[in-house]
Amino acid sequence: MSIPESTYAGAKPTNALVTPLLTDLYQITMAYAYWKVGRHTEDATFDLFFRKNPFKGEFTVFAGLEEVLFFLNAFKFTESDVAYLRDVMPQGTEAGFFDWLLSLDCSNVKIYALKEGTIAFPRIPVLRIEGHLGITQLLETGLLNLLNYASLIATNAARFIKAAGKDKTLLEFGLRRAQGPDGGISASRYSYMAGFHGTSNVLAGKLFGIPIKGTHAHAFVQAHRSLDDVKQTMLNGVDFKALTLQYRAKLNADNTNDGELAAFISYALAFPQAFLALVDTYETLSSGVPNFLAVALALHDLGYKAQGIRLDSGDLAYLSKEARRHFKAAAAKFNLPDFANFNIVASNDINEAVLNSLNDQGHEIDSFGIGTHLVTCQAQPALGMVYKLVEIGGQARIKLSQETRSASSAPTAARSSTS
């Protein structure tokens, strides 16, 4: 696939920190050494590849290519960048080198790459860079930074999707546990690219058009101490609080937690068309689920459909099955068949092993909110992609080491060029 030059004209990296200075010092010292002896304009080819699939798996999802193209399109040392390098480079570095840095761009750099989002395999390059030796050396660190985590998180997300099952909804909830703002944004972006259905990350939603999802936390429930905390009770001209209490009585659930019910009423008054309740703040089955049903029944009377519940602690398989049983009982009692199908969302440190265990137990969960284990890739925190010189001046080059099968071959699935 060829990408026209105009596709990325004027494009810049999403993160303003991605500049030519986002590199390791030795890239610049090597570039100077090449420049010093006049070799910086020799033609060179570098391959990016990894040696093993992550998570002891059988595949890797290639991600990060678009940001690579943004990086190359905008690659330009500024006067400020070069002034800094003049101060920190070893004494005796010739002034002409800094003039050369100021002249650099990627207009003559060519890229051959797999299509973003496709499956990649070990030792087969995901990306090949062709250009002058000086500039292609300077690109190494930035390219690896943009591709390593992106491909790792996309692969992790794909594995979660596979473990959960095709009919399940998966939501990325990991921003608060991510490695800084960029880690959080990247996790949201690349998990969505891999097939997740949405994110809690509002900024990622704005930047990349990802559907954003979320309702309320335990703190919202705890902030309501009693039914007196429901200050506004009217919905569509009806006393919604009173109607909810009537349904709680019909459910024989008068002993549920009043503060929790107050929180559910307040949230339903704010979002009657999107009411989904976190039901495990106190007692999930004896309070949270009955309180949800009382509010859902009141909403139904006023023409609204509640969405479901979220479970964030305890035995998720058991609680989901019991909650579904409560829903089916209410559906039969009030002749409301749709009540049997309320959405059950589960969260709480879910990983692949948890998903497999839930499947073995025959759970009733429809959606999963996955955070820490997804965004931090706790099972394997790094992919280990490398950038290797494979040709210079038309002659093949290879690094020999004690590791076996170090060779690579060019990617053929896609081709893009910044020229």
C-alpha positions in Angstrom: 0.0 0.0 0.0 1.4 3.4 -1.0 0.6 6.4 1.1 0.5 9.7 -0.8 2.7 12.5 0.4 -0.3 14.8 0.9 -1.9 12.3 3.4 0.4 13.5 6.2 1.3 17.0 4.9 1.5 19.3 7.9 0.9 16.5 10.4 2.7 16.5 13.7 3.0 13.8 16.5 0.2 13.7 18.9 2.6 14.2 21.8 4.6 17.5 21.5 7.5 15.7 23.3 8.1 13.7 20.2 10.9 15.7 18.5 14.4 14.9 17.2 15.7 15.4 20.7 13.6 12.5 22.0 16.6 10.3 21.4 19.6 8.7 23.1 22.8 10.7 23.1 24.8 8.1 21.3 22.6 8.5 18.2 23.9 12.1 17.9 27.5 11.2 18.7 27.4 8.5 16.0 25.9 10.9 13.6 28.7 13.3 14.3 31.3 10.6 13.7 29.7 9.8 10.4 29.6 13.4 9.4 33.2 14.0 10.5 34.5 11.5 8.0 32.0 12.3 5.3 30.0 9.1 5.5 26.7 10.6 6.7 25.3 10.7 3.1 26.0 7.0 2.3 22.8 5.0 1.6 21.8 2.8 4.4 18.9 0.5 5.3 17.7 -0.4 8.8 15.0 -3.0 9.8 12.8 -2.9 12.9 11.7 -6.3 14.2 11.3 -8.2 17.4 12.6 -11.7 18.3 9.8 -13.2 20.3 6.0 -12.7 20.5 5.0 -11.1 23.8 3.1 -12.9 26.6 4.4 -16.2 25.4 1.9 -15.9 22.6 1.7 -16.8 18.9 1.2 -13.3 17.4 1.9 -9.6 17.7 -0.4 -6.8 16.6 1.7 -4.1 14.8 0.7 -0.6 16.0 2.2 2.9 16.0 2.8 3.4 12.3 0.6 6.6 12.0 2.6 8.3 14.8 5.8 7.2 13.0 4.7 9.0 9.9 3.8 12.1 11.9 7.2 12.0 13.5 9.0 11.7 10.2 6.9 14.3 8.5 7.6 16.9 11.3 11.3 15.9 11.9 13.3 19.1 12.1 15.8 20.3 14.6 15.0 23.8 15.9 17.5 26.6 16.6 16.8 25.9 20.3 17.5 22.2 19.9 20.8 22.9 18.2 21.8 25.6 20.8 21.3 23.0 23.5 23.4 20.5 21.6 26.2 23.0 21.1 26.4 23.3 24.9 26.3 19.6 25.7 28.3 18.0 22.9 32.0 17.4 23.6 34.4 20.3 23.2 35.8 20.4 19.7 32.6 19.4 17.9 32.8 21.3 14.6 30.3 24.0 13.9 29.5 22.6 10.5 27.8 19.6 12.2 25.3 21.8 13.9 24.5 23.5 10.6 24.0 20.1 9.1 21.5 19.2 11.9 19.6 22.3 11.1 19.3 21.3 7.5 18.0 17.8 8.1 14.5 16.5 7.3 13.1 13.2 6.1 12.2 14.2 2.6 14.5 11.5 1.2 13.7 8.8 3.7 11.7 5.9 2.5 9.6 3.5 4.7 8.3 0.1 4.0 5.9 -1.2 6.6 3.2 -3.6 7.5 -0.2 -2.1 7.6 -1.0 -0.8 11.0 -3.2 -3.2 13.0 -2.1 -6.3 11.2 -0.5 -9.4 12.7 3.3 -9.5 12.8 5.6 -12.3 13.6 9.1 -12.6 15.1 12.3 -11.8 13.1 10.2 -10.5 10.2 10.6 -6.7 10.0 7.5 -4.6 10.7 9.2 -1.6 9.2 12.2 -0.9 6.9 13.9 2.5 6.7 16.0 3.6 3.7 18.0 6.8 3.4 21.3 8.5 4.2 23.2 6.9 7.1 23.2 10.1 9.2 19.5 10.7 9.3 18.5 7.1 9.5 20.7 6.6 12.5 19.1 9.6 14.2 15.7 8.1 13.8 16.3 4.9 15.7 15.3 5.8 19.3 12.2 7.7 18.3 10.9 5.0 16.0 11.4 2.3 18.6 9.7 4.4 21.3 6.7 5.0 19.0 6.3 1.3 18.0 7.3 -0.8 21.0 4.6 0.1 23.5 2.0 0.7 20.8 2.4 -2.9 19.5 2.6 -4.3 23.0 -0.6 -2.8 24.2 -2.4 -3.6 21.0 -1.3 -7.2 21.3 -2.3 -7.3 25.0 -5.8 -5.9 24.1 -6.3 -8.5 21.4 -5.5 -11.3 23.8 -8.0 -9.9 26.3 -10.6 -9.8 23.5 -9.9 -13.4 22.6 -10.1 -14.5 26.2 -13.4 -12.7 26.9 -15.1 -14.0 23.8 -16.5 -12.4 20.7 -19.9 -11.5 22.1 -18.5 -9.5 25.0 -18.0 -5.8 25.2 -14.6 -4.7 26.5 -13.9 -1.2 27.9 -10.5 0.3 28.7 -10.5 1.7 32.3 -6.8 2.1 32.9 -5.9 5.8 32.9 -5.4 6.1 36.6 -3.0 3.2 36.7 -1.1 4.0 33.5 2.5 5.0 33.3 1.9 8.8 33.0 -0.3 10.8 30.6 1.3 9.5 27.4 1.0 5.9 28.6 -2.7 6.4 29.4 -3.4 8.0 26.1 -1.5 5.4 24.1 -3.2 2.6 26.0 -6.7 4.0 25.2 -5.8 4.5 21.5 -4.2 1.2 20.8 -6.6 -1.0 22.8 -9.4 0.6 20.8 -7.5 0.0 17.6 -7.1 -3.7 18.6 -10.9 -4.1 19.1 -11.9 -2.7 22.5 -15.3 -0.9 22.3 -14.6 2.2 24.4 -12.6 3.9 27.1 -13.1 5.9 30.2 -10.4 8.3 29.0 -12.1 11.6 28.0 -9.1 13.1 26.3 -8.5 10.0 24.2 -12.1 10.2 23.2 -11.6 13.8 22.0 -8.3 13.1 20.2 -9.2 9.9 18.5 -12.9 9.6 18.4 -13.0 6.7 20.8 -16.5 6.2 22.5 -16.2 7.2 26.1 -17.9 5.2 28.8 -18.5 5.5 32.6 -21.1 6.1 35.3 -20.2 6.6 38.9 -17.8 5.4 41.6 -18.2 4.0 45.2 -17.6 7.6 46.4 -20.8 8.7 44.8 -22.7 6.1 46.7 -20.9 6.9 50.0 -21.6 10.6 49.5 -25.4 9.8 50.0 -26.1 9.1 53.7 -29.9 8.7 53.7 -32.9 9.3 51.5 -32.9 12.9 52.8 -29.9 13.5 50.5 -32.2 13.4 47.5 -32.9 17.1 47.3 -34.8 17.1 44.0 -37.3 14.3 43.5 -39.4 15.1 40.4 -39.0 13.5 37.0 -41.5 14.2 34.2 -43.9 15.7 36.8 -43.8 12.6 39.0 -42.3 12.2 42.4 -39.6 9.8 41.3 -38.3 9.1 44.8 -41.7 8.1 46.1 -42.3 5.9 43.1 -39.0 4.2 43.6 -39.8 3.5 47.3 -43.1 2.0 46.2 -41.3 -0.5 44.0 -38.8 -1.3 46.7 -41.7 -2.3 48.8 -43.1 -4.5 46.0 -39.7 -6.2 45.7 -39.9 -6.9 49.5 -36.6 -5.1 49.8 -37.3 -2.5 52.5 -34.1 -3.3 54.4 -31.7 -2.2 51.6 -29.2 0.6 52.3 -31.1 3.9 52.1 -28.0 5.9 51.3 -27.2 3.6 48.4 -30.8 3.9 47.1 -30.6 7.7 47.4 -27.4 7.6 45.3 -29.1 5.5 42.6 -32.2 7.8 42.6 -30.0 10.9 42.3 -28.0 9.4 39.5 -31.1 8.2 37.6 -32.6 11.7 38.0 -29.5 13.1 36.3 -29.3 10.4 33.6 -32.6 8.7 33.2 -31.7 7.4 29.8 -28.4 6.0 30.8 -28.8 4.6 34.3 -26.2 2.0 35.2 -25.5 1.4 38.9 -22.4 0.3 40.8 -24.0 -2.2 43.1 -21.3 -3.5 45.4 -20.6 -0.6 47.8 -22.3 -2.4 50.6 -24.1 -5.7 50.1 -24.4 -6.6 46.4 -27.3 -9.1 46.4 -29.3 -8.0 49.4 -29.0 -4.2 48.8 -27.3 -3.1 45.5 -29.2 -5.3 43.1 -32.7 -4.7 44.7 -32.0 -1.0 44.9 -31.1 -1.0 41.2 -34.3 -2.9 40.3 -36.5 -0.5 42.3 -35.0 2.5 40.4 -35.2 0.6 37.1 -38.9 -0.2 37.6 -39.7 3.5 38.4 -37.8 4.6 35.3 -39.8 2.1 33.2 -43.0 3.6 34.5 -41.8 7.0 33.2 -40.8 5.7 29.8 -37.0 5.1 30.4 -35.0 1.9 30.2 -32.2 1.3 32.7 -29.0 0.0 31.4 -27.7 -2.4 34.0 -25.2 -2.8 36.9 -21.5 -2.9 37.5 -19.7 -5.4 39.8 -16.3 -4.3 41.1 -15.5 -6.8 43.8 -16.2 -10.2 45.2 -16.8 -13.5 43.3 -17.7 -12.0 39.9 -18.9 -15.3 38.4 -21.2 -16.1 41.4 -22.5 -12.5 41.7 -23.2 -12.2 38.0 -25.2 -15.4 38.0 -27.2 -14.3 41.1 -27.8 -10.9 39.7 -29.1 -12.4 36.5 -31.4 -14.6 38.6 -32.8 -11.5 40.3 -33.3 -9.8 37.0 -35.2 -12.8 35.6 -37.4 -13.0 38.7 -38.3 -9.3 38.4 -38.9 -9.7 34.7 -41.4 -12.5 35.5 -43.0 -10.8 38.4 -43.7 -7.5 36.6 -44.1 -9.0 33.1 -41.2 -7.1 31.8 -39.1 -9.5 29.6 -36.4 -7.0 28.9 -35.5 -6.8 32.6 -34.0 -10.3 32.2 -31.3 -8.9 29.9 -29.9 -6.0 31.8 -26.2 -5.5 31.1 -23.8 -6.8 33.7 -20.4 -5.1 33.7 -17.5 -6.4 35.7 -14.3 -4.8 36.7 -11.6 -5.2 39.4 -8.1 -6.2 38.3 -9.2 -8.5 35.5 -6.5 -10.3 33.5 -6.5 -13.2 31.1 -6.4 -15.8 33.8 -9.5 -14.2 35.5 -11.3 -14.2 32.1 -10.5 -17.8 31.5 -11.7 -18.7 35.0 -14.9 -16.8 34.6 -15.6 -18.7 31.4 -15.0 -22.0 33.1 -17.6 -21.0 35.8 -20.2 -20.1 33.3 -20.6 -16.4 34.3 -23.4 -14.0 33.2 -21.2 -11.0 32.5 -21.8 -9.0 29.4 -19.1 -6.3 29.5 -15.7 -6.0 31.1 -14.0 -2.9 32.3 -10.2 -3.6 32.2 -7.6 -1.4 33.6 -4.3 -2.2 35.4 -3.4 -5.4 33.7 -4.2 -4.1 30.2 -2.5 -0.7 30.3 0.6 -1.7 32.3 1.0 -5.0 30.4 1.9 -6.6 33.7 2.4 -10.0 32.2 5.2 -8.6 30.1 6.1 -4.9 30.3 8.3 -4.6 27.2 8.2 -6.0 23.6 11.9 -5.7 22.8 11.7 -4.4 19.3 15.1 -3.6 17.8 16.5 -1.4 14.9 19.3 -3.1 13.0 21.5 -2.0 10.1 21.0 -4.5 7.3 22.6 -2.7 4.3 25.0 0.1 3.6 26.3 1.3 0.3 24.6 -1.6 -1.4 26.3 -4.2 0.8 24.5 -6.4 3.2 25.3 -6.1 6.9 24.5 -8.4 9.8 25.3 -8.4 13.5 26.5 -11.8 14.6 25.9 -12.8 18.2 25.5 -15.9 20.3 21.7 -15.7 19.8 20.5 -17.9 17.0 18.4 -16.8 14.0 19.2 -13.1 14.1 18.6 -12.4 10.5 15.6 -10.5 9.2 13.8 -10.1 5.9 12.0 -7.1 4.5 8.3 -6.4 5.2 6.1 -6.7 2.1 2.5 -6.0 3.4 2.7 -2.2 3.0 4.9 0.5 1.7 4.9 4.2 2.6 7.2 7.0 1.7 7.8 10.4 3.0 9.5 11.5 -0.2 
